[in-house]
Structures are given as structure tokens and as C-alpha cells.
């Protein structure tokens, strides 16, 4: 897909309204614990400022209207984007002004007064219920902050929200476009989905088969190998008549698991499950651990990671791949006793990349894993997309992308 980006647009004298994804994690003191989303938006902002334009940034942070305080009121301080102003200014190397609301008269005065080279960040869009509802009136108000609209928030592209989709209706086609991050996300995803060098291997993990049904079905038409780890593997083992002890299982997805295995056989796709598991007597960092074949886990025990034989089997397939997609961890890698499988797969994906494979890592937990094991710069592309990337790989059209293309 060829996307119209900021690259060939001259922003001199223009005020660009940019939808960014500054939904960053904060600790209890409101320090940012991972600033990669802010860093992802910098190239687009720099390009506009360098051209002689000004920038109005808009974003959400968390879900303030869904997570109210005990007294039923909105926690405006906890979810305020004021907490990201200093870090954004530091990374950008230029001062960042802050508007204490996104559609107040004062906010419009602040954006209208911007001079070339200046930056304004609006307060959290999700303080308004109209944002998530995709309200046209709210979107029209937002559009008054800029005469050009740039969407650089791939992480929210699967939502038809006011700021990600509806606002684009208020701009003529030549004045709406994608930022560099958005274009990178789509181009790298397309490299995997539409023009993958073979053999193409997808590594899927995480807790539930139900979260990954559509992506598995879509990949069965594209991948040569699908490796399944994490809690979702045990639903497959139980479906095939295996003993899985107290391991995670989705009882209502057993038939579906068998159908997916059958489809893979029909299409000549190798669907590989982990031969053995690290097992635990409870879901706890201090649990007693053992080893078992994944289809023969004793009663009272649960599989919490893939073990050595599975790691070897998976690694052989990965090292012989030319294209690799990784979405979801192999076990409960947040606990040290159950991180061996995820770490080994991360290292193998890095090794395959060093050999010339193209690797894309996406989805919150697998992205967290490559960062945890300091391998983010050893894979080809780390997606910031999360749910958006998942839906893109399911073959869905993302409203945030469609809105710009219209």
C-alpha cells in the first residue's frame, strides 16, 4: 500500500494537527517508564518544524472515563497529559506548550497564536466521551486546531474515534496525510503480509486461542510455519486428547483448535506445538517447578513456559526462515522461573535476523520481551501497534488508515 506521508508536503506557514500516541506508561510519581511512543513521533514533528510549520499534538492517555476514582469522579490528575510535556520537550529539543483542555476557547487561542517552530500539546482527548464515540461535532472542533491533519498514531488506527478517523472528514484530501511512524508500521506489516520471502514463520503466543483465531486463520493462507506457545497451546493439547493438568484452557474452543489443526494440514502449513513444558504447582513466582511433556501434565500442575525440546524444535524452524512474525510470549516471562522460553525465542529471532531474515515483533507482551532482553535493535522492526497490528494481521481494514485514503 503506497501511503501519502508528510515527506513530500511543505509545511511552511502551516499549522499541523497531529494525532500521536502518547499513551505512555507512568509510575506512581508520574514518571514515564517507557518513552518509545514519544520517540516514535519525533521524525514527523521534526520534519514539520524544519519546514517552518507549527505543531498541535493530540493524544489520549489511559481510559479515564472507564477507570473512575472511588467516589465516581474522573481522576484528571492521574490521566493528564501534562505529565508528558517535560519529556516530550526534552526529546524534541524544543519547548512544548500545554493546553489544559482540548476544545476550550483558551486552547483554540493557544493553537491560533502558534508561531512557526512552536509546539502545543492538548489535554487528554478521552476526558470527553465524544472522543471514543467518534462524535462528529467533537471532531469538527478538534479540526479547528490545524489547517493540515497528520495521523501518526498507528496504535489507535483500529479505532473509529473522533481524533483518529472522523476528524479527517474536515480536511480536503491534499491536507490530510500519514506521519512517518504510521507509514513505517503499515509498510513493515505489508512486507510480512503481502510480500514475505519464504519460508515465512509466524510465532504466536499469549494466553488465549480466542484472541488469535482470526490471525491464525489469515496466516494459514500465507505462512509456511505457525509456532504456537504460551497458555493458548494447552487448548490444542486438550483438544487432541492430551492431559494438561491445571493449565489454562478454553473449553469452548476445543473444536475450533481441532479445525485449525485440520486446516493447517490441508494447506500444507506446519502448525507446531511445544513438545515439553516447564510446569508449576501454582501460578506464582515462588512456585515449585518441574518438567513434563506438554500433552501429559500431572493433575494439580500447570504449564507456564516452553521447555528445552520445544525451544530446540522452534529454533530450528526460526533459523531456517526468511520472514518472521512474532506476536505473544512463550510463557509467563514476567516471572524469572518462566522466562527461559520467551528469552530463547527472542534470541533466536535476533540470530535469524542477523543471518538475513526480516523479523517483525508486535503486540504488547512480545515487544516488552525484546526490550527486557535488550534485543529490540537486533530485530528488523518492533511495532508500536498492539491491537491495531493484530487487527491488521487479521486482514481487517483499519478505520484510521481508511479515513486518510478517502
C-alpha positions in Angstrom: 0.0 0.0 0.0 1.5 3.3 -1.0 0.7 5.9 1.6 0.7 9.7 1.3 3.1 10.9 4.0 4.5 14.2 5.3 7.6 13.6 3.3 6.5 15.5 0.1 4.4 18.2 1.8 5.8 21.7 2.5 4.6 22.8 6.0 5.9 26.3 5.7 3.4 28.6 7.4 1.1 25.7 8.1 -0.3 24.6 11.5 -0.3 20.8 11.6 -2.7 18.9 13.9 -1.0 15.6 14.6 -2.7 12.6 16.2 0.1 11.0 18.1 0.0 8.0 20.5 1.5 9.4 23.8 -0.4 6.7 25.8 2.8 6.0 27.7 3.2 4.1 31.0 3.6 6.2 34.1 4.8 5.2 37.6 3.2 6.4 40.8 5.2 9.6 40.7 4.1 10.2 37.1 7.5 9.5 35.6 7.4 7.9 32.2 8.7 4.3 32.4 8.9 3.8 28.6 9.2 6.7 26.2 9.4 4.8 23.0 6.0 6.0 21.7 7.1 9.6 22.1 10.4 8.9 20.3 8.4 7.2 17.5 6.6 10.5 16.8 9.8 12.7 16.7 10.7 12.4 13.0 7.3 13.6 11.9 7.3 16.5 14.3 10.9 17.5 13.3 10.0 17.5 9.6 7.1 19.9 10.1 9.1 22.2 12.3 12.1 22.2 9.9 9.8 23.2 7.1 8.7 26.2 9.1 5.4 24.9 10.3 3.9 24.8 13.8 2.5 21.7 15.5 -0.5 20.9 17.7 -0.2 17.4 19.2 -3.3 15.5 20.4 -3.4 12.1 22.1 -5.2 10.0 24.7 -3.7 8.6 27.9 -5.4 5.6 29.5 -9.1 5.3 29.9 -10.1 8.0 32.4 -13.9 7.6 31.9 -13.7 3.9 32.4 -11.4 4.0 35.5 -13.1 6.4 37.8 -12.0 7.2 41.4 -13.7 5.5 44.3 -16.1 8.5 44.6 -17.2 8.0 41.0 -15.4 11.1 39.6 -12.7 11.3 36.9 -9.1 11.3 38.1 -8.0 14.3 36.0 -4.5 14.5 37.6 -3.7 10.8 37.1 -4.7 10.8 33.4 -3.4 14.3 32.5 -1.0 14.7 29.5 0.7 17.4 31.5 2.9 14.6 32.8 4.4 14.0 29.4 5.2 17.7 28.5 8.7 17.8 30.0 9.8 14.5 28.5 8.4 15.5 25.1 10.2 18.8 25.2 13.4 17.1 26.3 13.3 14.5 23.5 12.2 17.1 20.9 14.9 19.6 21.9 12.4 22.5 21.8 9.8 23.9 24.4 6.3 22.4 24.4 3.3 24.4 25.4 0.4 22.8 27.1 -3.4 23.4 26.8 -5.3 22.4 29.8 -8.3 21.3 27.7 -8.5 20.1 24.1 -11.5 22.1 22.9 -11.8 25.1 25.2 -11.7 28.7 24.0 -8.3 29.1 25.6 -7.0 26.0 23.8 -8.1 27.4 20.4 -6.4 30.8 21.3 -3.2 28.9 22.1 -3.2 27.0 18.9 -4.1 30.1 16.8 -1.2 32.0 18.4 1.5 29.4 17.5 4.4 30.8 15.5 6.5 28.7 13.1 8.6 26.2 15.0 6.3 26.2 18.1 4.6 23.1 19.6 1.4 22.8 21.6 0.2 19.6 23.3 -3.6 19.4 24.0 -5.0 17.8 27.2 -6.2 14.1 27.1 -8.8 13.6 24.4 -10.5 10.9 26.4 -11.7 13.3 29.1 -14.5 13.7 26.6 -16.9 10.7 26.0 -17.3 12.1 22.4 -13.8 11.0 21.5 -14.4 7.3 21.8 -17.9 7.6 20.4 -16.5 9.1 17.2 -18.7 12.2 17.6 -18.7 14.4 14.5 -19.2 17.7 16.4 -16.2 17.0 18.7 -14.1 16.0 15.7 -15.1 19.2 13.9 -13.9 21.3 16.9 -10.6 19.4 17.0 -10.1 20.2 13.3 -10.0 23.9 14.1 -6.6 23.4 15.7 -4.8 22.9 12.4 -5.1 23.5 8.7 -3.3 20.2 8.0 -4.1 16.9 9.6 -1.5 14.2 10.2 -2.2 10.8 11.7 0.9 9.3 13.2 -0.8 7.1 15.8 -0.8 3.5 14.4 -1.6 2.2 17.9 -5.1 3.7 17.7 -5.7 3.2 13.9 -8.2 0.3 14.6 -10.5 2.7 16.5 -13.0 4.9 14.7 -12.6 7.6 17.3 -13.1 11.3 16.7 -9.4 12.2 16.6 -8.2 9.1 14.7 -10.8 8.9 12.0 -13.7 11.3 12.0 -11.6 14.5 12.1 -10.1 13.6 8.7 -13.5 14.4 7.2 -12.9 18.1 7.8 -9.8 18.3 5.6 -9.5 18.2 1.8 -7.5 15.2 0.5 -4.3 17.2 0.0 -4.3 18.4 3.5 -4.5 15.1 5.3 -1.7 12.5 5.4 0.2 10.0 7.4 3.3 10.6 9.6 6.5 8.6 9.2 5.7 6.2 12.1 2.3 5.3 10.7 3.8 4.7 7.2 6.6 2.6 8.7 4.1 0.4 10.6 2.0 -0.2 7.5 4.9 -0.8 5.2 6.6 -3.2 7.5 3.3 -5.1 8.2 2.7 -5.3 4.4 6.2 -6.7 3.9 5.2 -9.6 6.1 1.6 -9.9 5.0 1.8 -9.3 1.3 5.4 -9.8 0.1 7.0 -12.2 2.6 10.1 -14.0 1.4 9.6 -17.7 2.1 9.9 -19.7 4.3 7.6 -17.4 6.4 7.2 -18.4 10.1 4.7 -16.9 12.5 5.3 -17.3 16.2 2.2 -16.9 18.2 1.9 -16.9 22.0 -0.1 -15.5 24.8 -2.9 -16.8 26.9 -5.9 -17.4 24.7 -6.7 -19.1 21.4 -9.8 -16.8 21.1 -7.5 -13.7 20.9 -5.6 -15.2 18.0 -8.2 -17.2 16.0 -8.5 -14.6 13.2 -4.8 -14.0 12.9 -4.2 -17.8 12.7 -6.8 -18.2 10.0 -5.4 -15.4 8.0 -1.8 -16.6 8.3 -2.8 -20.2 7.3 -3.1 -18.7 3.8 0.3 -17.1 3.9 2.8 -18.7 6.3 4.8 -21.9 5.9 5.1 -22.5 9.7 3.0 -21.4 12.6 4.6 -22.0 16.0 2.3 -21.9 19.0 3.4 -21.3 22.6 2.1 -19.7 25.7 -1.1 -20.6 27.5 -3.0 -21.0 24.3 -1.1 -24.1 23.4 -2.8 -26.2 26.1 -6.2 -25.7 24.5 -4.8 -27.5 21.4 -3.3 -30.3 23.5 -6.5 -30.9 25.4 -8.5 -30.9 22.1 -6.2 -33.7 20.9 -6.9 -35.7 24.0 -3.8 -34.7 26.0 -3.6 -34.4 29.8 -2.9 -30.7 30.7 -3.4 -30.7 34.5 -4.4 -27.3 35.7 -3.0 -25.5 32.6 -5.0 -22.7 31.0 -7.7 -24.0 28.7 -10.6 -22.5 26.8 -13.2 -25.4 26.9 -15.4 -23.7 24.3 -12.6 -23.5 21.8 -11.5 -27.2 21.7 -13.4 -28.0 18.5 -12.0 -24.8 16.9 -8.5 -25.9 17.8 -9.0 -29.2 16.0 -10.4 -27.4 13.0 -7.3 -25.1 12.9 -5.0 -28.2 13.0 -7.0 -29.8 10.2 -6.9 -26.6 8.1 -3.1 -26.4 8.5 -2.7 -29.9 7.3 -5.0 -29.3 4.3 -2.9 -26.2 3.3 0.4 -27.8 4.0 1.3 -25.4 6.8 3.4 -26.8 9.6 1.5 -26.0 12.8 4.0 -26.7 15.6 3.1 -27.1 19.3 5.6 -27.1 22.1 6.7 -30.7 22.8 7.5 -30.1 26.5 6.7 -27.5 29.2 8.1 -26.1 32.4 5.3 -26.8 34.9 4.4 -25.3 38.2 2.2 -26.3 41.2 0.7 -22.8 41.3 0.7 -19.6 39.3 3.3 -17.9 41.5 6.9 -16.6 41.1 7.9 -18.8 44.0 6.1 -22.0 42.8 7.7 -25.4 42.7 8.6 -26.3 39.2 9.1 -29.4 37.1 9.3 -30.7 33.6 6.6 -32.6 31.6 5.6 -33.4 28.1 3.0 -30.8 27.2 0.3 -33.4 26.5 0.9 -35.2 29.8 1.0 -32.7 32.6 0.1 -34.2 36.0 -3.0 -33.2 37.9 -2.5 -30.2 40.1 0.3 -28.8 37.9 0.2 -26.2 35.1 2.4 -25.4 32.1 3.9 -21.9 32.4 6.7 -22.0 29.8 8.0 -24.0 26.9 10.9 -26.3 27.8 14.2 -27.4 26.1 12.9 -29.7 23.4 10.2 -27.2 22.3 12.9 -24.4 22.3 15.1 -26.6 20.1 12.2 -27.5 17.7 11.0 -23.9 17.4 14.6 -22.5 17.0 15.4 -24.9 14.1 12.3 -23.6 12.2 13.0 -20.0 13.0 16.7 -20.2 11.9 15.6 -21.5 8.6 13.1 -18.7 7.9 13.4 -15.7 5.7 10.4 -13.8 7.2 9.4 -14.0 10.9 6.4 -12.5 12.6 6.3 -12.8 16.4 3.2 -11.9 18.4 2.9 -13.1 22.0 5.3 -14.6 24.6 6.0 -18.3 25.1 5.3 -18.3 28.8 4.9 -16.1 31.9 8.2 -14.3 31.2 7.5 -11.7 33.8 8.4 -14.3 36.4 12.1 -15.3 36.2 11.4 -19.1 36.5 9.2 -19.0 33.4 11.1 -16.6 31.1 13.5 -19.1 29.6 11.3 -20.0 26.6 10.5 -16.4 25.6 14.1 -15.3 26.1 15.4 -18.2 23.9 12.9 -17.4 21.1 13.8 -13.7 21.3 17.5 -14.6 20.9 16.8 -17.0 18.1 14.7 -14.4 16.2 17.7 -12.0 16.6 20.1 -14.7 15.3 17.9 -15.4 12.3 17.7 -11.6 11.6 21.5 -11.4 11.7 21.5 -14.2 9.1 19.4 -12.0 6.8 15.8 -12.8 7.8 13.2 -10.0 8.1 11.6 -10.0 11.5 8.7 -8.1 12.8 7.8 -8.2 16.5 4.4 -6.8 17.6 1.9 -7.0 20.4 2.5 -5.6 23.9 4.0 -8.6 25.6 6.4 -9.7 22.8 7.5 -6.0 22.4 8.1 -5.9 26.2 10.1 -9.1 26.0 12.5 -7.9 23.3 13.0 -4.7 25.3 13.5 -6.7 28.5 16.2 -8.9 27.0 17.8 -5.9 25.2 17.1 -7.3 21.7 14.9 -4.6 20.2 17.7 -3.3 18.0 18.5 -6.9 16.9 15.2 -7.5 15.1 14.1 -5.8 11.9 11.1 -3.9 13.2 9.3 -3.5 16.5 5.7 -2.4 16.1 4.1 0.1 18.4 0.7 -1.0 17.3 -0.6 -3.6 19.7 -4.2 -4.2 19.0 -4.0 -2.2 15.7 -1.3 -4.5 14.4 -3.2 -7.6 15.5 -6.3 -6.4 13.5 -4.2 -5.6 10.5 -2.8 -9.1 10.5 -6.3 -10.5 10.9 -6.9 -8.9 7.5 -9.2 -6.1 8.7 -9.3 -2.6 7.2 -8.3 -0.1 9.9 -10.6 3.0 10.1 -7.7 5.3 10.9 -5.9 4.4 7.6 -9.1 4.3 5.5 -10.0 7.9 6.7 -6.8 9.3 5.1 -7.2 7.3 1.9 -10.7 8.5 1.2 
